[in-house]
Amino acid sequence: MHSTSLWTSSDFAAPVPRDPGDSRTPPVQVFDIDVELRSDHTVVAHVFGAVDLLTAPELQVCVDDHVDAANGLVLDLSRVDFLAASGLTVLTDTDRRAAEDNFAWALVANTRPVLRPLEVLGLRDQLPTYDSVPGAVAAVSAVTA
């Protein structure tokens, strides 16, 4: 039995075989949220990396910190490379809160790692999804104006 794993993940989350005794560590996944307050008071949260069980709580905190009935919120997931069920829960909870509290929000989803789970679960038509940040900002601004 080997003391090291025979598989490691690549940048595309597909398993890559390792040689026995290979002590390389897998690359560290980077997750970050860059929050931008636009001149029209719309908040755009640019999310980078994987939204999974470990990082979804950070996304939830970001949403909680920037939800305001007077301002709109745009979640830009165009640089997300993995969207797990816990991330989808944040999105559906945000949509439910938006309906209950009457605030405007939008989601930028234009890459396969984000679009595929939304489409499989039928959420793409349910959530306010846009192909670009300018399109999402325009939609949110129209509601909050």
Rosetta constraint file for C-alpha pairs under 8 A:
AtomPair CA 2 CA 20 HARMONIC 6.98 0.50
AtomPair CA 2 CA 21 HARMONIC 7.64 0.50
AtomPair CA 3 CA 21 HARMONIC 7.79 0.50
AtomPair CA 4 CA 20 HARMONIC 7.11 0.50
AtomPair CA 4 CA 21 HARMONIC 6.49 0.50
AtomPair CA 4 CA 22 HARMONIC 7.42 0.50
AtomPair CA 4 CA 23 HARMONIC 7.32 0.50
AtomPair CA 5 CA 18 HARMONIC 7.53 0.50
AtomPair CA 5 CA 20 HARMONIC 7.95 0.50
AtomPair CA 6 CA 17 HARMONIC 5.88 0.50
AtomPair CA 6 CA 18 HARMONIC 4.89 0.50
AtomPair CA 6 CA 19 HARMONIC 6.65 0.50
AtomPair CA 6 CA 20 HARMONIC 6.46 0.50
AtomPair CA 7 CA 15 HARMONIC 5.98 0.50
AtomPair CA 7 CA 16 HARMONIC 5.58 0.50
AtomPair CA 7 CA 17 HARMONIC 4.70 0.50
AtomPair CA 7 CA 18 HARMONIC 5.37 0.50
AtomPair CA 8 CA 15 HARMONIC 5.65 0.50
AtomPair CA 8 CA 16 HARMONIC 5.38 0.50
AtomPair CA 8 CA 17 HARMONIC 6.56 0.50
AtomPair CA 8 CA 18 HARMONIC 6.77 0.50
AtomPair CA 8 CA 26 HARMONIC 6.23 0.50
AtomPair CA 9 CA 13 HARMONIC 5.31 0.50
AtomPair CA 9 CA 14 HARMONIC 5.78 0.50
AtomPair CA 9 CA 15 HARMONIC 4.85 0.50
AtomPair CA 9 CA 16 HARMONIC 5.88 0.50
AtomPair CA 9 CA 26 HARMONIC 6.65 0.50
AtomPair CA 10 CA 14 HARMONIC 5.81 0.50
AtomPair CA 10 CA 15 HARMONIC 6.47 0.50
AtomPair CA 10 CA 16 HARMONIC 6.38 0.50
AtomPair CA 10 CA 26 HARMONIC 7.93 0.50
AtomPair CA 10 CA 27 HARMONIC 7.95 0.50
AtomPair CA 18 CA 22 HARMONIC 6.39 0.50
AtomPair CA 29 CA 49 HARMONIC 6.95 0.50
AtomPair CA 29 CA 50 HARMONIC 7.39 0.50
AtomPair CA 30 CA 48 HARMONIC 7.42 0.50
AtomPair CA 30 CA 49 HARMONIC 5.58 0.50
AtomPair CA 30 CA 50 HARMONIC 7.53 0.50
AtomPair CA 31 CA 47 HARMONIC 7.57 0.50
AtomPair CA 31 CA 48 HARMONIC 5.43 0.50
AtomPair CA 31 CA 49 HARMONIC 4.57 0.50
AtomPair CA 31 CA 50 HARMONIC 6.22 0.50
AtomPair CA 31 CA 51 HARMONIC 7.70 0.50
AtomPair CA 31 CA 55 HARMONIC 7.18 0.50
AtomPair CA 32 CA 47 HARMONIC 5.97 0.50
AtomPair CA 32 CA 48 HARMONIC 5.15 0.50
AtomPair CA 32 CA 49 HARMONIC 6.81 0.50
AtomPair CA 33 CA 45 HARMONIC 6.25 0.50
AtomPair CA 33 CA 46 HARMONIC 5.52 0.50
AtomPair CA 33 CA 47 HARMONIC 4.54 0.50
AtomPair CA 33 CA 48 HARMONIC 6.22 0.50
AtomPair CA 33 CA 59 HARMONIC 7.70 0.50
AtomPair CA 34 CA 45 HARMONIC 5.70 0.50
AtomPair CA 34 CA 46 HARMONIC 5.05 0.50
AtomPair CA 34 CA 47 HARMONIC 6.56 0.50
AtomPair CA 35 CA 43 HARMONIC 6.93 0.50
AtomPair CA 35 CA 44 HARMONIC 5.83 0.50
AtomPair CA 35 CA 45 HARMONIC 4.41 0.50
AtomPair CA 35 CA 46 HARMONIC 6.24 0.50
AtomPair CA 36 CA 43 HARMONIC 5.74 0.50
AtomPair CA 36 CA 44 HARMONIC 5.09 0.50
AtomPair CA 36 CA 45 HARMONIC 6.22 0.50
AtomPair CA 36 CA 46 HARMONIC 7.81 0.50
AtomPair CA 37 CA 41 HARMONIC 5.96 0.50
AtomPair CA 37 CA 42 HARMONIC 5.99 0.50
AtomPair CA 37 CA 43 HARMONIC 4.66 0.50
AtomPair CA 37 CA 44 HARMONIC 6.41 0.50
AtomPair CA 38 CA 42 HARMONIC 5.33 0.50
AtomPair CA 38 CA 43 HARMONIC 6.21 0.50
AtomPair CA 38 CA 44 HARMONIC 7.41 0.50
AtomPair CA 40 CA 141 HARMONIC 7.55 0.50
AtomPair CA 41 CA 71 HARMONIC 5.84 0.50
AtomPair CA 41 CA 72 HARMONIC 7.39 0.50
AtomPair CA 42 CA 71 HARMONIC 5.44 0.50
AtomPair CA 42 CA 72 HARMONIC 4.81 0.50
AtomPair CA 42 CA 73 HARMONIC 5.94 0.50
AtomPair CA 42 CA 74 HARMONIC 7.48 0.50
AtomPair CA 42 CA 137 HARMONIC 7.12 0.50
AtomPair CA 42 CA 140 HARMONIC 7.63 0.50
AtomPair CA 42 CA 141 HARMONIC 7.07 0.50
AtomPair CA 43 CA 66 HARMONIC 7.02 0.50
AtomPair CA 43 CA 71 HARMONIC 7.18 0.50
AtomPair CA 43 CA 72 HARMONIC 6.17 0.50
AtomPair CA 43 CA 73 HARMONIC 4.89 0.50
AtomPair CA 43 CA 74 HARMONIC 6.17 0.50
AtomPair CA 44 CA 73 HARMONIC 5.98 0.50
AtomPair CA 44 CA 74 HARMONIC 4.66 0.50
AtomPair CA 44 CA 75 HARMONIC 6.03 0.50
AtomPair CA 44 CA 76 HARMONIC 6.86 0.50
AtomPair CA 44 CA 137 HARMONIC 7.95 0.50
AtomPair CA 45 CA 62 HARMONIC 7.91 0.50
AtomPair CA 45 CA 73 HARMONIC 7.62 0.50
AtomPair CA 45 CA 74 HARMONIC 6.15 0.50
AtomPair CA 45 CA 75 HARMONIC 5.00 0.50
AtomPair CA 45 CA 76 HARMONIC 5.85 0.50
AtomPair CA 46 CA 75 HARMONIC 6.34 0.50
AtomPair CA 46 CA 76 HARMONIC 4.70 0.50
AtomPair CA 46 CA 77 HARMONIC 6.55 0.50
AtomPair CA 46 CA 78 HARMONIC 7.91 0.50
AtomPair CA 46 CA 79 HARMONIC 7.75 0.50
AtomPair CA 47 CA 75 HARMONIC 7.24 0.50
AtomPair CA 47 CA 76 HARMONIC 5.95 0.50
AtomPair CA 47 CA 77 HARMONIC 5.42 0.50
AtomPair CA 47 CA 78 HARMONIC 7.58 0.50
AtomPair CA 47 CA 79 HARMONIC 6.37 0.50
AtomPair CA 47 CA 80 HARMONIC 6.33 0.50
AtomPair CA 48 CA 77 HARMONIC 7.22 0.50
AtomPair CA 48 CA 79 HARMONIC 5.01 0.50
AtomPair CA 48 CA 80 HARMONIC 5.08 0.50
AtomPair CA 48 CA 81 HARMONIC 7.68 0.50
AtomPair CA 49 CA 79 HARMONIC 6.54 0.50
AtomPair CA 49 CA 80 HARMONIC 4.76 0.50
AtomPair CA 49 CA 81 HARMONIC 5.45 0.50
AtomPair CA 49 CA 82 HARMONIC 6.97 0.50
AtomPair CA 50 CA 55 HARMONIC 7.33 0.50
AtomPair CA 50 CA 80 HARMONIC 5.71 0.50
AtomPair CA 50 CA 81 HARMONIC 5.42 0.50
AtomPair CA 50 CA 82 HARMONIC 4.53 0.50
AtomPair CA 50 CA 83 HARMONIC 6.22 0.50
AtomPair CA 51 CA 55 HARMONIC 5.38 0.50
AtomPair CA 51 CA 56 HARMONIC 5.45 0.50
AtomPair CA 51 CA 59 HARMONIC 7.90 0.50
AtomPair CA 51 CA 80 HARMONIC 7.08 0.50
AtomPair CA 51 CA 82 HARMONIC 5.97 0.50
AtomPair CA 51 CA 83 HARMONIC 5.01 0.50
AtomPair CA 51 CA 84 HARMONIC 6.11 0.50
AtomPair CA 51 CA 86 HARMONIC 7.59 0.50
AtomPair CA 51 CA 87 HARMONIC 5.46 0.50
AtomPair CA 52 CA 56 HARMONIC 5.49 0.50
AtomPair CA 52 CA 82 HARMONIC 7.38 0.50
AtomPair CA 52 CA 83 HARMONIC 6.26 0.50
AtomPair CA 52 CA 84 HARMONIC 4.87 0.50
AtomPair CA 52 CA 85 HARMONIC 7.23 0.50
AtomPair CA 52 CA 86 HARMONIC 5.87 0.50
AtomPair CA 52 CA 87 HARMONIC 5.92 0.50
AtomPair CA 53 CA 57 HARMONIC 7.62 0.50
AtomPair CA 53 CA 84 HARMONIC 7.21 0.50
AtomPair CA 53 CA 85 HARMONIC 7.96 0.50
AtomPair CA 53 CA 86 HARMONIC 5.59 0.50
AtomPair CA 53 CA 87 HARMONIC 7.53 0.50
AtomPair CA 55 CA 59 HARMONIC 6.70 0.50
AtomPair CA 56 CA 60 HARMONIC 6.20 0.50
AtomPair CA 56 CA 86 HARMONIC 5.96 0.50
AtomPair CA 56 CA 87 HARMONIC 5.21 0.50
AtomPair CA 56 CA 90 HARMONIC 6.98 0.50
AtomPair CA 57 CA 61 HARMONIC 6.20 0.50
AtomPair CA 58 CA 62 HARMONIC 6.25 0.50
AtomPair CA 59 CA 63 HARMONIC 6.27 0.50
AtomPair CA 59 CA 87 HARMONIC 7.87 0.50
AtomPair CA 59 CA 90 HARMONIC 7.39 0.50
AtomPair CA 60 CA 64 HARMONIC 6.08 0.50
AtomPair CA 60 CA 90 HARMONIC 6.01 0.50
AtomPair CA 61 CA 65 HARMONIC 5.99 0.50
AtomPair CA 62 CA 66 HARMONIC 6.25 0.50
AtomPair CA 63 CA 67 HARMONIC 5.86 0.50
AtomPair CA 63 CA 94 HARMONIC 7.52 0.50
AtomPair CA 66 CA 73 HARMONIC 7.00 0.50
AtomPair CA 67 CA 71 HARMONIC 7.46 0.50
AtomPair CA 67 CA 72 HARMONIC 7.43 0.50
AtomPair CA 67 CA 73 HARMONIC 6.58 0.50
AtomPair CA 67 CA 103 HARMONIC 7.59 0.50
AtomPair CA 68 CA 72 HARMONIC 6.94 0.50
AtomPair CA 68 CA 103 HARMONIC 6.70 0.50
AtomPair CA 69 CA 101 HARMONIC 7.22 0.50
AtomPair CA 69 CA 102 HARMONIC 6.48 0.50
AtomPair CA 69 CA 103 HARMONIC 4.49 0.50
AtomPair CA 69 CA 104 HARMONIC 7.14 0.50
AtomPair CA 70 CA 103 HARMONIC 7.30 0.50
AtomPair CA 70 CA 144 HARMONIC 6.54 0.50
AtomPair CA 71 CA 103 HARMONIC 7.62 0.50
AtomPair CA 71 CA 104 HARMONIC 7.41 0.50
AtomPair CA 71 CA 144 HARMONIC 6.54 0.50
AtomPair CA 72 CA 103 HARMONIC 6.80 0.50
AtomPair CA 72 CA 104 HARMONIC 4.94 0.50
AtomPair CA 72 CA 105 HARMONIC 5.46 0.50
AtomPair CA 72 CA 140 HARMONIC 5.50 0.50
AtomPair CA 72 CA 141 HARMONIC 6.71 0.50
AtomPair CA 72 CA 144 HARMONIC 6.56 0.50
AtomPair CA 73 CA 104 HARMONIC 6.53 0.50
AtomPair CA 73 CA 105 HARMONIC 4.58 0.50
AtomPair CA 73 CA 106 HARMONIC 6.47 0.50
AtomPair CA 73 CA 140 HARMONIC 7.23 0.50
AtomPair CA 74 CA 105 HARMONIC 5.55 0.50
AtomPair CA 74 CA 106 HARMONIC 4.79 0.50
AtomPair CA 74 CA 107 HARMONIC 5.73 0.50
AtomPair CA 74 CA 108 HARMONIC 7.31 0.50
AtomPair CA 74 CA 133 HARMONIC 7.68 0.50
AtomPair CA 74 CA 136 HARMONIC 6.55 0.50
AtomPair CA 74 CA 137 HARMONIC 6.62 0.50
AtomPair CA 74 CA 140 HARMONIC 7.57 0.50
AtomPair CA 75 CA 105 HARMONIC 7.81 0.50
AtomPair CA 75 CA 106 HARMONIC 6.33 0.50
AtomPair CA 75 CA 107 HARMONIC 4.88 0.50
AtomPair CA 75 CA 108 HARMONIC 6.14 0.50
AtomPair CA 76 CA 107 HARMONIC 6.03 0.50
AtomPair CA 76 CA 108 HARMONIC 4.64 0.50
AtomPair CA 76 CA 109 HARMONIC 7.06 0.50
AtomPair CA 76 CA 133 HARMONIC 6.66 0.50
AtomPair CA 77 CA 107 HARMONIC 7.16 0.50
AtomPair CA 77 CA 108 HARMONIC 5.54 0.50
AtomPair CA 77 CA 109 HARMONIC 5.60 0.50
AtomPair CA 77 CA 110 HARMONIC 7.81 0.50
AtomPair CA 77 CA 114 HARMONIC 7.23 0.50
AtomPair CA 78 CA 108 HARMONIC 6.26 0.50
AtomPair CA 78 CA 109 HARMONIC 5.64 0.50
AtomPair CA 78 CA 110 HARMONIC 5.77 0.50
AtomPair CA 78 CA 111 HARMONIC 6.13 0.50
AtomPair CA 78 CA 114 HARMONIC 7.91 0.50
AtomPair CA 79 CA 111 HARMONIC 7.94 0.50
AtomPair CA 80 CA 113 HARMONIC 7.15 0.50
AtomPair CA 80 CA 114 HARMONIC 6.96 0.50
AtomPair CA 81 CA 113 HARMONIC 5.58 0.50
AtomPair CA 81 CA 114 HARMONIC 7.41 0.50
AtomPair CA 82 CA 113 HARMONIC 5.34 0.50
AtomPair CA 82 CA 114 HARMONIC 6.81 0.50
AtomPair CA 83 CA 87 HARMONIC 5.84 0.50
AtomPair CA 83 CA 88 HARMONIC 7.03 0.50
AtomPair CA 83 CA 113 HARMONIC 6.37 0.50
AtomPair CA 83 CA 114 HARMONIC 5.81 0.50
AtomPair CA 83 CA 117 HARMONIC 7.35 0.50
AtomPair CA 84 CA 88 HARMONIC 6.49 0.50
AtomPair CA 85 CA 89 HARMONIC 6.17 0.50
AtomPair CA 86 CA 90 HARMONIC 6.56 0.50
AtomPair CA 87 CA 91 HARMONIC 6.52 0.50
AtomPair CA 88 CA 92 HARMONIC 6.22 0.50
AtomPair CA 88 CA 118 HARMONIC 7.95 0.50
AtomPair CA 89 CA 93 HARMONIC 5.92 0.50
AtomPair CA 90 CA 94 HARMONIC 6.04 0.50
AtomPair CA 91 CA 95 HARMONIC 6.28 0.50
AtomPair CA 91 CA 127 HARMONIC 7.99 0.50
AtomPair CA 92 CA 96 HARMONIC 6.21 0.50
AtomPair CA 92 CA 127 HARMONIC 7.55 0.50
AtomPair CA 93 CA 97 HARMONIC 6.12 0.50
AtomPair CA 94 CA 98 HARMONIC 6.02 0.50
AtomPair CA 95 CA 99 HARMONIC 6.35 0.50
AtomPair CA 95 CA 105 HARMONIC 7.83 0.50
AtomPair CA 95 CA 127 HARMONIC 6.70 0.50
AtomPair CA 96 CA 100 HARMONIC 6.28 0.50
AtomPair CA 97 CA 101 HARMONIC 5.76 0.50
AtomPair CA 97 CA 102 HARMONIC 7.81 0.50
AtomPair CA 98 CA 102 HARMONIC 5.27 0.50
AtomPair CA 98 CA 103 HARMONIC 4.91 0.50
AtomPair CA 98 CA 104 HARMONIC 6.47 0.50
AtomPair CA 98 CA 105 HARMONIC 7.15 0.50
AtomPair CA 99 CA 103 HARMONIC 7.06 0.50
AtomPair CA 103 CA 144 HARMONIC 7.93 0.50
AtomPair CA 104 CA 140 HARMONIC 5.56 0.50
AtomPair CA 104 CA 143 HARMONIC 6.37 0.50
AtomPair CA 104 CA 144 HARMONIC 6.68 0.50
AtomPair CA 105 CA 128 HARMONIC 7.23 0.50
AtomPair CA 105 CA 140 HARMONIC 5.91 0.50
AtomPair CA 106 CA 127 HARMONIC 7.73 0.50
AtomPair CA 106 CA 128 HARMONIC 5.02 0.50
AtomPair CA 106 CA 129 HARMONIC 6.06 0.50
AtomPair CA 106 CA 130 HARMONIC 7.18 0.50
AtomPair CA 106 CA 136 HARMONIC 5.61 0.50
AtomPair CA 106 CA 137 HARMONIC 7.61 0.50
AtomPair CA 106 CA 139 HARMONIC 7.57 0.50
AtomPair CA 106 CA 140 HARMONIC 6.56 0.50
AtomPair CA 107 CA 127 HARMONIC 7.49 0.50
AtomPair CA 107 CA 128 HARMONIC 5.93 0.50
AtomPair CA 107 CA 129 HARMONIC 4.76 0.50
AtomPair CA 107 CA 130 HARMONIC 6.06 0.50
AtomPair CA 107 CA 136 HARMONIC 6.79 0.50
AtomPair CA 108 CA 129 HARMONIC 5.81 0.50
AtomPair CA 108 CA 130 HARMONIC 4.91 0.50
AtomPair CA 108 CA 131 HARMONIC 5.63 0.50
AtomPair CA 108 CA 132 HARMONIC 5.74 0.50
AtomPair CA 108 CA 133 HARMONIC 6.13 0.50
AtomPair CA 108 CA 136 HARMONIC 6.60 0.50
AtomPair CA 109 CA 114 HARMONIC 6.03 0.50
AtomPair CA 109 CA 115 HARMONIC 6.04 0.50
AtomPair CA 109 CA 129 HARMONIC 6.32 0.50
AtomPair CA 109 CA 130 HARMONIC 6.17 0.50
AtomPair CA 109 CA 131 HARMONIC 5.78 0.50
AtomPair CA 109 CA 132 HARMONIC 7.59 0.50
AtomPair CA 110 CA 114 HARMONIC 7.20 0.50
AtomPair CA 110 CA 115 HARMONIC 6.49 0.50
AtomPair CA 110 CA 130 HARMONIC 7.62 0.50
AtomPair CA 110 CA 131 HARMONIC 5.17 0.50
AtomPair CA 110 CA 132 HARMONIC 7.31 0.50
AtomPair CA 111 CA 115 HARMONIC 5.89 0.50
AtomPair CA 112 CA 116 HARMONIC 5.45 0.50
AtomPair CA 113 CA 117 HARMONIC 7.25 0.50
AtomPair CA 114 CA 118 HARMONIC 6.60 0.50
AtomPair CA 115 CA 119 HARMONIC 5.98 0.50
AtomPair CA 115 CA 124 HARMONIC 7.37 0.50
AtomPair CA 116 CA 120 HARMONIC 6.06 0.50
AtomPair CA 117 CA 121 HARMONIC 6.15 0.50
AtomPair CA 118 CA 122 HARMONIC 6.00 0.50
AtomPair CA 118 CA 123 HARMONIC 4.77 0.50
AtomPair CA 118 CA 124 HARMONIC 5.02 0.50
AtomPair CA 119 CA 123 HARMONIC 6.06 0.50
AtomPair CA 119 CA 124 HARMONIC 5.47 0.50
AtomPair CA 122 CA 126 HARMONIC 7.04 0.50
AtomPair CA 123 CA 127 HARMONIC 5.80 0.50
AtomPair CA 124 CA 128 HARMONIC 7.67 0.50
AtomPair CA 124 CA 129 HARMONIC 6.33 0.50
AtomPair CA 125 CA 129 HARMONIC 7.47 0.50
AtomPair CA 129 CA 136 HARMONIC 7.62 0.50
AtomPair CA 130 CA 135 HARMONIC 6.29 0.50
AtomPair CA 130 CA 136 HARMONIC 5.57 0.50
AtomPair CA 131 CA 135 HARMONIC 7.00 0.50
AtomPair CA 131 CA 136 HARMONIC 7.71 0.50
AtomPair CA 132 CA 136 HARMONIC 6.30 0.50
AtomPair CA 133 CA 137 HARMONIC 5.98 0.50
AtomPair CA 134 CA 138 HARMONIC 6.03 0.50
AtomPair CA 135 CA 139 HARMONIC 6.27 0.50
AtomPair CA 136 CA 140 HARMONIC 6.22 0.50
AtomPair CA 137 CA 141 HARMONIC 5.92 0.50
AtomPair CA 138 CA 142 HARMONIC 6.07 0.50
AtomPair CA 139 CA 143 HARMONIC 6.60 0.50
AtomPair CA 140 CA 144 HARMONIC 6.30 0.50
AtomPair CA 141 CA 145 HARMONIC 5.81 0.50
